[in-house]
């Protein structure tokens, strides 16, 4: 009886671990996608010329 109980417990833990790891992988994928988009926005902003030019005074 004890052996079956231990095997069942180990199987439950392994299934829980797999689900936990899958959730973490998904979270990391979303974080990676977010950071890639943020990096692209920063790079695009650095490349684009500034819209406002300082006005020179003609006094």
mmCIF file of the N, C-alpha and C atoms, coordinates in Angstrom:
data_MODEL
# 
_entry.id   MODEL 
# 
loop_
_atom_site.group_PDB 
_atom_site.id 
_atom_site.type_symbol 
_atom_site.label_atom_id 
_atom_site.label_alt_id 
_atom_site.label_comp_id 
_atom_site.label_asym_id 
_atom_site.label_entity_id 
_atom_site.label_seq_id 
_atom_site.pdbx_PDB_ins_code 
_atom_site.Cartn_x 
_atom_site.Cartn_y 
_atom_site.Cartn_z 
_atom_site.occupancy 
_atom_site.B_iso_or_equiv 
_atom_site.pdbx_formal_charge 
_atom_site.auth_seq_id 
_atom_site.auth_comp_id 
_atom_site.auth_asym_id 
_atom_site.auth_atom_id 
_atom_site.pdbx_PDB_model_num 
ATOM 1   N N  . UNK A 1 1  ? 0.820  -1.196 0.000   1.00 0.00 ? 1  UNK A N  1 
ATOM 2   C CA . UNK A 1 1  ? 0.000  0.000  0.000   1.00 0.00 ? 1  UNK A CA 1 
ATOM 3   C C  . UNK A 1 1  ? 0.862  1.258  0.000   1.00 0.00 ? 1  UNK A C  1 
ATOM 4   N N  . UNK A 1 2  ? 1.909  1.266  0.835   1.00 0.00 ? 2  UNK A N  1 
ATOM 5   C CA . UNK A 1 2  ? 2.736  2.462  0.907   1.00 0.00 ? 2  UNK A CA 1 
ATOM 6   C C  . UNK A 1 2  ? 3.406  2.766  -0.421  1.00 0.00 ? 2  UNK A C  1 
ATOM 7   N N  . UNK A 1 3  ? 3.836  1.734  -1.127  1.00 0.00 ? 3  UNK A N  1 
ATOM 8   C CA . UNK A 1 3  ? 4.521  1.934  -2.397  1.00 0.00 ? 3  UNK A CA 1 
ATOM 9   C C  . UNK A 1 3  ? 3.592  2.591  -3.409  1.00 0.00 ? 3  UNK A C  1 
ATOM 10  N N  . UNK A 1 4  ? 2.346  2.125  -3.486  1.00 0.00 ? 4  UNK A N  1 
ATOM 11  C CA . UNK A 1 4  ? 1.384  2.714  -4.406  1.00 0.00 ? 4  UNK A CA 1 
ATOM 12  C C  . UNK A 1 4  ? 1.102  4.166  -4.031  1.00 0.00 ? 4  UNK A C  1 
ATOM 13  N N  . UNK A 1 5  ? 1.012  4.452  -2.765  1.00 0.00 ? 5  UNK A N  1 
ATOM 14  C CA . UNK A 1 5  ? 0.747  5.803  -2.289  1.00 0.00 ? 5  UNK A CA 1 
ATOM 15  C C  . UNK A 1 5  ? 1.892  6.739  -2.668  1.00 0.00 ? 5  UNK A C  1 
ATOM 16  N N  . UNK A 1 6  ? 3.135  6.276  -2.490  1.00 0.00 ? 6  UNK A N  1 
ATOM 17  C CA . UNK A 1 6  ? 4.295  7.091  -2.845  1.00 0.00 ? 6  UNK A CA 1 
ATOM 18  C C  . UNK A 1 6  ? 4.347  7.343  -4.347  1.00 0.00 ? 6  UNK A C  1 
ATOM 19  N N  . UNK A 1 7  ? 4.074  6.316  -5.139  1.00 0.00 ? 7  UNK A N  1 
ATOM 20  C CA . UNK A 1 7  ? 4.084  6.477  -6.591  1.00 0.00 ? 7  UNK A CA 1 
ATOM 21  C C  . UNK A 1 7  ? 3.025  7.470  -7.030  1.00 0.00 ? 7  UNK A C  1 
ATOM 22  N N  . UNK A 1 8  ? 1.844  7.377  -6.415  1.00 0.00 ? 8  UNK A N  1 
ATOM 23  C CA . UNK A 1 8  ? 0.765  8.291  -6.762  1.00 0.00 ? 8  UNK A CA 1 
ATOM 24  C C  . UNK A 1 8  ? 1.153  9.723  -6.387  1.00 0.00 ? 8  UNK A C  1 
ATOM 25  N N  . UNK A 1 9  ? 1.755  9.893  -5.227  1.00 0.00 ? 9  UNK A N  1 
ATOM 26  C CA . UNK A 1 9  ? 2.175  11.219 -4.776  1.00 0.00 ? 9  UNK A CA 1 
ATOM 27  C C  . UNK A 1 9  ? 3.246  11.778 -5.705  1.00 0.00 ? 9  UNK A C  1 
ATOM 28  N N  . UNK A 1 10 ? 4.224  10.951 -6.087  1.00 0.00 ? 10 UNK A N  1 
ATOM 29  C CA . UNK A 1 10 ? 5.282  11.388 -6.996  1.00 0.00 ? 10 UNK A CA 1 
ATOM 30  C C  . UNK A 1 10 ? 4.716  11.768 -8.356  1.00 0.00 ? 10 UNK A C  1 
ATOM 31  N N  . UNK A 1 11 ? 3.748  11.001 -8.824  1.00 0.00 ? 11 UNK A N  1 
ATOM 32  C CA . UNK A 1 11 ? 3.142  11.296 -10.120 1.00 0.00 ? 11 UNK A CA 1 
ATOM 33  C C  . UNK A 1 11 ? 2.397  12.627 -10.050 1.00 0.00 ? 11 UNK A C  1 
ATOM 34  N N  . UNK A 1 12 ? 1.677  12.857 -8.960  1.00 0.00 ? 12 UNK A N  1 
ATOM 35  C CA . UNK A 1 12 ? 0.951  14.113 -8.782  1.00 0.00 ? 12 UNK A CA 1 
ATOM 36  C C  . UNK A 1 12 ? 1.928  15.283 -8.729  1.00 0.00 ? 12 UNK A C  1 
ATOM 37  N N  . UNK A 1 13 ? 3.024  15.120 -8.000  1.00 0.00 ? 13 UNK A N  1 
ATOM 38  C CA . UNK A 1 13 ? 4.030  16.175 -7.926  1.00 0.00 ? 13 UNK A CA 1 
ATOM 39  C C  . UNK A 1 13 ? 4.651  16.438 -9.288  1.00 0.00 ? 13 UNK A C  1 
ATOM 40  N N  . UNK A 1 14 ? 4.929  15.387 -10.035 1.00 0.00 ? 14 UNK A N  1 
ATOM 41  C CA . UNK A 1 14 ? 5.517  15.547 -11.358 1.00 0.00 ? 14 UNK A CA 1 
ATOM 42  C C  . UNK A 1 14 ? 4.555  16.271 -12.292 1.00 0.00 ? 14 UNK A C  1 
ATOM 43  N N  . UNK A 1 15 ? 3.276  15.930 -12.243 1.00 0.00 ? 15 UNK A N  1 
ATOM 44  C CA . UNK A 1 15 ? 2.294  16.608 -13.081 1.00 0.00 ? 15 UNK A CA 1 
ATOM 45  C C  . UNK A 1 15 ? 2.185  18.075 -12.692 1.00 0.00 ? 15 UNK A C  1 
ATOM 46  N N  . UNK A 1 16 ? 2.184  18.350 -11.408 1.00 0.00 ? 16 UNK A N  1 
ATOM 47  C CA . UNK A 1 16 ? 2.149  19.732 -10.930 1.00 0.00 ? 16 UNK A CA 1 
ATOM 48  C C  . UNK A 1 16 ? 3.387  20.486 -11.367 1.00 0.00 ? 16 UNK A C  1 
ATOM 49  N N  . UNK A 1 17 ? 4.528  19.818 -11.324 1.00 0.00 ? 17 UNK A N  1 
ATOM 50  C CA . UNK A 1 17 ? 5.770  20.451 -11.743 1.00 0.00 ? 17 UNK A CA 1 
ATOM 51  C C  . UNK A 1 17 ? 5.743  20.774 -13.228 1.00 0.00 ? 17 UNK A C  1 
ATOM 52  N N  . UNK A 1 18 ? 5.212  19.868 -14.029 1.00 0.00 ? 18 UNK A N  1 
ATOM 53  C CA . UNK A 1 18 ? 5.132  20.099 -15.468 1.00 0.00 ? 18 UNK A CA 1 
ATOM 54  C C  . UNK A 1 18 ? 4.234  21.297 -15.743 1.00 0.00 ? 18 UNK A C  1 
ATOM 55  N N  . UNK A 1 19 ? 3.090  21.358 -15.060 1.00 0.00 ? 19 UNK A N  1 
ATOM 56  C CA . UNK A 1 19 ? 2.177  22.486 -15.255 1.00 0.00 ? 19 UNK A CA 1 
ATOM 57  C C  . UNK A 1 19 ? 2.821  23.790 -14.811 1.00 0.00 ? 19 UNK A C  1 
ATOM 58  N N  . UNK A 1 20 ? 3.541  23.740 -13.705 1.00 0.00 ? 20 UNK A N  1 
ATOM 59  C CA . UNK A 1 20 ? 4.227  24.929 -13.214 1.00 0.00 ? 20 UNK A CA 1 
ATOM 60  C C  . UNK A 1 20 ? 5.282  25.389 -14.206 1.00 0.00 ? 20 UNK A C  1 
ATOM 61  N N  . UNK A 1 21 ? 6.041  24.454 -14.721 1.00 0.00 ? 21 UNK A N  1 
ATOM 62  C CA . UNK A 1 21 ? 7.084  24.807 -15.694 1.00 0.00 ? 21 UNK A CA 1 
ATOM 63  C C  . UNK A 1 21 ? 6.482  25.361 -16.983 1.00 0.00 ? 21 UNK A C  1 
ATOM 64  N N  . UNK A 1 22 ? 5.380  24.773 -17.439 1.00 0.00 ? 22 UNK A N  1 
ATOM 65  C CA . UNK A 1 22 ? 4.731  25.276 -18.641 1.00 0.00 ? 22 UNK A CA 1 
ATOM 66  C C  . UNK A 1 22 ? 4.227  26.702 -18.432 1.00 0.00 ? 22 UNK A C  1 
ATOM 67  N N  . UNK A 1 23 ? 3.675  26.983 -17.259 1.00 0.00 ? 23 UNK A N  1 
ATOM 68  C CA . UNK A 1 23 ? 3.200  28.330 -16.955 1.00 0.00 ? 23 UNK A CA 1 
ATOM 69  C C  . UNK A 1 23 ? 4.366  29.310 -16.923 1.00 0.00 ? 23 UNK A C  1 
ATOM 70  N N  . UNK A 1 24 ? 5.490  28.883 -16.358 1.00 0.00 ? 24 UNK A N  1 
ATOM 71  C CA . UNK A 1 24 ? 6.657  29.755 -16.305 1.00 0.00 ? 24 UNK A CA 1 
ATOM 72  C C  . UNK A 1 24 ? 7.218  30.011 -17.696 1.00 0.00 ? 24 UNK A C  1 
ATOM 73  N N  . UNK A 1 25 ? 7.247  28.986 -18.532 1.00 0.00 ? 25 UNK A N  1 
ATOM 74  C CA . UNK A 1 25 ? 7.725  29.152 -19.911 1.00 0.00 ? 25 UNK A CA 1 
ATOM 75  C C  . UNK A 1 25 ? 6.840  30.161 -20.648 1.00 0.00 ? 25 UNK A C  1 
ATOM 76  N N  . UNK A 1 26 ? 5.535  30.055 -20.478 1.00 0.00 ? 26 UNK A N  1 
ATOM 77  C CA . UNK A 1 26 ? 4.617  30.986 -21.134 1.00 0.00 ? 26 UNK A CA 1 
ATOM 78  C C  . UNK A 1 26 ? 4.836  32.407 -20.631 1.00 0.00 ? 26 UNK A C  1 
ATOM 79  N N  . UNK A 1 27 ? 5.029  32.563 -19.326 1.00 0.00 ? 27 UNK A N  1 
ATOM 80  C CA . UNK A 1 27 ? 5.277  33.891 -18.765 1.00 0.00 ? 27 UNK A CA 1 
ATOM 81  C C  . UNK A 1 27 ? 6.567  34.481 -19.313 1.00 0.00 ? 27 UNK A C  1 
ATOM 82  N N  . UNK A 1 28 ? 7.596  33.660 -19.406 1.00 0.00 ? 28 UNK A N  1 
ATOM 83  C CA . UNK A 1 28 ? 8.879  34.132 -19.926 1.00 0.00 ? 28 UNK A CA 1 
ATOM 84  C C  . UNK A 1 28 ? 8.787  34.483 -21.407 1.00 0.00 ? 28 UNK A C  1 
ATOM 85  N N  . UNK A 1 29 ? 7.998  33.738 -22.157 1.00 0.00 ? 29 UNK A N  1 
ATOM 86  C CA . UNK A 1 29 ? 7.795  34.066 -23.574 1.00 0.00 ? 29 UNK A CA 1 
ATOM 87  C C  . UNK A 1 29 ? 7.102  35.420 -23.722 1.00 0.00 ? 29 UNK A C  1 
ATOM 88  N N  . UNK A 1 30 ? 6.098  35.659 -22.884 1.00 0.00 ? 30 UNK A N  1 
ATOM 89  C CA . UNK A 1 30 ? 5.405  36.953 -22.939 1.00 0.00 ? 30 UNK A CA 1 
ATOM 90  C C  . UNK A 1 30 ? 6.346  38.091 -22.542 1.00 0.00 ? 30 UNK A C  1 
ATOM 91  N N  . UNK A 1 31 ? 7.154  37.862 -21.520 1.00 0.00 ? 31 UNK A N  1 
ATOM 92  C CA . UNK A 1 31 ? 8.111  38.877 -21.090 1.00 0.00 ? 31 UNK A CA 1 
ATOM 93  C C  . UNK A 1 31 ? 9.126  39.163 -22.189 1.00 0.00 ? 31 UNK A C  1 
ATOM 94  N N  . UNK A 1 32 ? 9.600  38.122 -22.854 1.00 0.00 ? 32 UNK A N  1 
ATOM 95  C CA . UNK A 1 32 ? 10.557 38.272 -23.944 1.00 0.00 ? 32 UNK A CA 1 
ATOM 96  C C  . UNK A 1 32 ? 9.954  39.072 -25.089 1.00 0.00 ? 32 UNK A C  1 
ATOM 97  N N  . UNK A 1 33 ? 8.710  38.769 -25.461 1.00 0.00 ? 33 UNK A N  1 
ATOM 98  C CA . UNK A 1 33 ? 8.033  39.493 -26.533 1.00 0.00 ? 33 UNK A CA 1 
ATOM 99  C C  . UNK A 1 33 ? 7.864  40.962 -26.162 1.00 0.00 ? 33 UNK A C  1 
ATOM 100 N N  . UNK A 1 34 ? 7.493  41.221 -24.921 1.00 0.00 ? 34 UNK A N  1 
ATOM 101 C CA . UNK A 1 34 ? 7.326  42.597 -24.445 1.00 0.00 ? 34 UNK A CA 1 
ATOM 102 C C  . UNK A 1 34 ? 8.641  43.363 -24.546 1.00 0.00 ? 34 UNK A C  1 
ATOM 103 N N  . UNK A 1 35 ? 9.723  42.750 -24.083 1.00 0.00 ? 35 UNK A N  1 
ATOM 104 C CA . UNK A 1 35 ? 11.024 43.422 -24.108 1.00 0.00 ? 35 UNK A CA 1 
ATOM 105 C C  . UNK A 1 35 ? 11.507 43.662 -25.535 1.00 0.00 ? 35 UNK A C  1 
ATOM 106 N N  . UNK A 1 36 ? 11.223 42.742 -26.442 1.00 0.00 ? 36 UNK A N  1 
ATOM 107 C CA . UNK A 1 36 ? 11.603 42.935 -27.845 1.00 0.00 ? 36 UNK A CA 1 
ATOM 108 C C  . UNK A 1 36 ? 10.860 44.124 -28.440 1.00 0.00 ? 36 UNK A C  1 
ATOM 109 N N  . UNK A 1 37 ? 9.563  44.228 -28.138 1.00 0.00 ? 37 UNK A N  1 
ATOM 110 C CA . UNK A 1 37 ? 8.775  45.355 -28.650 1.00 0.00 ? 37 UNK A CA 1 
ATOM 111 C C  . UNK A 1 37 ? 9.258  46.670 -28.048 1.00 0.00 ? 37 UNK A C  1 
ATOM 112 N N  . UNK A 1 38 ? 9.557  46.654 -26.767 1.00 0.00 ? 38 UNK A N  1 
ATOM 113 C CA . UNK A 1 38 ? 10.062 47.855 -26.114 1.00 0.00 ? 38 UNK A CA 1 
ATOM 114 C C  . UNK A 1 38 ? 11.391 48.284 -26.727 1.00 0.00 ? 38 UNK A C  1 
ATOM 115 N N  . UNK A 1 39 ? 12.266 47.335 -26.971 1.00 0.00 ? 39 UNK A N  1 
ATOM 116 C CA . UNK A 1 39 ? 13.557 47.628 -27.586 1.00 0.00 ? 39 UNK A CA 1 
ATOM 117 C C  . UNK A 1 39 ? 13.374 48.211 -28.987 1.00 0.00 ? 39 UNK A C  1 
ATOM 118 N N  . UNK A 1 40 ? 12.441 47.642 -29.761 1.00 0.00 ? 40 UNK A N  1 
ATOM 119 C CA . UNK A 1 40 ? 12.179 48.157 -31.100 1.00 0.00 ? 40 UNK A CA 1 
ATOM 120 C C  . UNK A 1 40 ? 11.660 49.593 -31.040 1.00 0.00 ? 40 UNK A C  1 
ATOM 121 N N  . UNK A 1 41 ? 10.802 49.888 -30.088 1.00 0.00 ? 41 UNK A N  1 
ATOM 122 C CA . UNK A 1 41 ? 10.286 51.256 -29.942 1.00 0.00 ? 41 UNK A CA 1 
ATOM 123 C C  . UNK A 1 41 ? 11.392 52.234 -29.574 1.00 0.00 ? 41 UNK A C  1 
ATOM 124 N N  . UNK A 1 42 ? 12.267 51.820 -28.670 1.00 0.00 ? 42 UNK A N  1 
ATOM 125 C CA . UNK A 1 42 ? 13.377 52.694 -28.262 1.00 0.00 ? 42 UNK A CA 1 
ATOM 126 C C  . UNK A 1 42 ? 14.317 52.934 -29.443 1.00 0.00 ? 42 UNK A C  1 
ATOM 127 N N  . UNK A 1 43 ? 14.632 51.879 -30.185 1.00 0.00 ? 43 UNK A N  1 
ATOM 128 C CA . UNK A 1 43 ? 15.515 52.023 -31.332 1.00 0.00 ? 43 UNK A CA 1 
ATOM 129 C C  . UNK A 1 43 ? 14.889 52.935 -32.379 1.00 0.00 ? 43 UNK A C  1 
ATOM 130 N N  . UNK A 1 44 ? 13.590 52.772 -32.609 1.00 0.00 ? 44 UNK A N  1 
ATOM 131 C CA . UNK A 1 44 ? 12.888 53.594 -33.595 1.00 0.00 ? 44 UNK A CA 1 
ATOM 132 C C  . UNK A 1 44 ? 12.881 55.056 -33.163 1.00 0.00 ? 44 UNK A C  1 
ATOM 133 N N  . UNK A 1 45 ? 12.690 55.313 -31.885 1.00 0.00 ? 45 UNK A N  1 
ATOM 134 C CA . UNK A 1 45 ? 12.663 56.676 -31.372 1.00 0.00 ? 45 UNK A CA 1 
ATOM 135 C C  . UNK A 1 45 ? 14.034 57.331 -31.501 1.00 0.00 ? 45 UNK A C  1 
ATOM 136 N N  . UNK A 1 46 ? 15.099 56.569 -31.270 1.00 0.00 ? 46 UNK A N  1 
ATOM 137 C CA . UNK A 1 46 ? 16.452 57.115 -31.383 1.00 0.00 ? 46 UNK A CA 1 
ATOM 138 C C  . UNK A 1 46 ? 16.808 57.442 -32.830 1.00 0.00 ? 46 UNK A C  1 
ATOM 139 N N  . UNK A 1 47 ? 16.301 56.663 -33.771 1.00 0.00 ? 47 UNK A N  1 
ATOM 140 C CA . UNK A 1 47 ? 16.623 56.871 -35.183 1.00 0.00 ? 47 UNK A CA 1 
ATOM 141 C C  . UNK A 1 47 ? 15.859 58.033 -35.793 1.00 0.00 ? 47 UNK A C  1 
ATOM 142 N N  . UNK A 1 48 ? 14.643 58.261 -35.328 1.00 0.00 ? 48 UNK A N  1 
ATOM 143 C CA . UNK A 1 48 ? 13.822 59.304 -35.942 1.00 0.00 ? 48 UNK A CA 1 
ATOM 144 C C  . UNK A 1 48 ? 14.334 60.679 -35.538 1.00 0.00 ? 48 UNK A C  1 
ATOM 145 N N  . UNK A 1 49 ? 14.321 61.629 -36.499 1.00 0.00 ? 49 UNK A N  1 
ATOM 146 C CA . UNK A 1 49 ? 14.768 62.993 -36.182 1.00 0.00 ? 49 UNK A CA 1 
ATOM 147 C C  . UNK A 1 49 ? 13.768 63.649 -35.233 1.00 0.00 ? 49 UNK A C  1 
ATOM 148 N N  . UNK A 1 50 ? 14.269 64.573 -34.456 1.00 0.00 ? 50 UNK A N  1 
ATOM 149 C CA . UNK A 1 50 ? 13.394 65.248 -33.509 1.00 0.00 ? 50 UNK A CA 1 
ATOM 150 C C  . UNK A 1 50 ? 12.421 66.144 -34.257 1.00 0.00 ? 50 UNK A C  1 
ATOM 151 N N  . UNK A 1 51 ? 11.172 66.121 -33.824 1.00 0.00 ? 51 UNK A N  1 
ATOM 152 C CA . UNK A 1 51 ? 10.117 66.881 -34.503 1.00 0.00 ? 51 UNK A CA 1 
ATOM 153 C C  . UNK A 1 51 ? 10.241 68.377 -34.212 1.00 0.00 ? 51 UNK A C  1 
ATOM 154 N N  . UNK A 1 52 ? 10.646 68.734 -33.029 1.00 0.00 ? 52 UNK A N  1 
ATOM 155 C CA . UNK A 1 52 ? 10.727 70.150 -32.668 1.00 0.00 ? 52 UNK A CA 1 
ATOM 156 C C  . UNK A 1 52 ? 12.167 70.624 -32.784 1.00 0.00 ? 52 UNK A C  1 
ATOM 157 N N  . UNK A 1 53 ? 12.331 71.711 -33.479 1.00 0.00 ? 53 UNK A N  1 
ATOM 158 C CA . UNK A 1 53 ? 13.654 72.300 -33.627 1.00 0.00 ? 53 UNK A CA 1 
ATOM 159 C C  . UNK A 1 53 ? 13.721 73.538 -32.742 1.00 0.00 ? 53 UNK A C  1 
ATOM 160 N N  . UNK A 1 54 ? 14.846 73.754 -32.118 1.00 0.00 ? 54 UNK A N  1 
ATOM 161 C CA . UNK A 1 54 ? 14.962 74.975 -31.305 1.00 0.00 ? 54 UNK A CA 1 
ATOM 162 C C  . UNK A 1 54 ? 14.876 76.205 -32.196 1.00 0.00 ? 54 UNK A C  1 
ATOM 163 N N  . UNK A 1 55 ? 14.089 77.168 -31.772 1.00 0.00 ? 55 UNK A N  1 
ATOM 164 C CA . UNK A 1 55 ? 13.918 78.407 -32.562 1.00 0.00 ? 55 UNK A CA 1 
ATOM 165 C C  . UNK A 1 55 ? 15.085 79.338 -32.306 1.00 0.00 ? 55 UNK A C  1 
ATOM 166 N N  . UNK A 1 56 ? 15.644 79.850 -33.385 1.00 0.00 ? 56 UNK A N  1 
ATOM 167 C CA . UNK A 1 56 ? 16.732 80.825 -33.213 1.00 0.00 ? 56 UNK A CA 1 
ATOM 168 C C  . UNK A 1 56 ? 16.113 82.217 -33.218 1.00 0.00 ? 56 UNK A C  1 
ATOM 169 N N  . UNK A 1 57 ? 16.610 83.049 -32.347 1.00 0.00 ? 57 UNK A N  1 
ATOM 170 C CA . UNK A 1 57 ? 16.066 84.393 -32.253 1.00 0.00 ? 57 UNK A CA 1 
ATOM 171 C C  . UNK A 1 57 ? 16.737 85.265 -33.313 1.00 0.00 ? 57 UNK A C  1 
ATOM 172 N N  . UNK A 1 58 ? 15.912 86.071 -33.965 1.00 0.00 ? 58 UNK A N  1 
ATOM 173 C CA . UNK A 1 58 ? 16.425 86.932 -35.035 1.00 0.00 ? 58 UNK A CA 1 
ATOM 174 C C  . UNK A 1 58 ? 16.334 88.390 -34.584 1.00 0.00 ? 58 UNK A C  1 
ATOM 175 N N  . UNK A 1 59 ? 16.810 88.735 -33.398 1.00 0.00 ? 59 UNK A N  1 
ATOM 176 C CA . UNK A 1 59 ? 16.768 90.108 -32.882 1.00 0.00 ? 59 UNK A CA 1 
ATOM 177 C C  . UNK A 1 59 ? 17.858 90.928 -33.404 1.00 0.00 ? 59 UNK A C  1 
# 
